[in-house]
C-alpha cells in the first residue's frame, strides 16, 4: 500500500517537537491515498481506510482533515474531467 510508505514521513523536527502541518508529509499522504484509491474497486472505502491508518499512526485531526480535503478535491476533479 502506497500510504504505508508515505506514513514514514510521520514528522518530527529532530528536536523532539512535533512539526505541525508538514507540507511534504501531507502531500505524500495525499498522493499515496489517491494512488491506492484509484487501484481499488471501492475507492472511497480505500480513502476511508487510509485516513483511519493515519489516525492510528498518531496524525492530528487537523492533518487528517487536510489530507481528506485534498484527496476528495482531487477525486472530484478527476471525476469532472473524466480521468481515472
Buried (B, 14 or more C-beta within 10 A) or exposed (E): BBBEEBBEBBBEEEEEEEBEEBEEBBBBBBBBBBBBBBEBEEBEEBBBBBBEBBEEBEBBEEBBEBBBEBBEEBBEEBEEEEEE
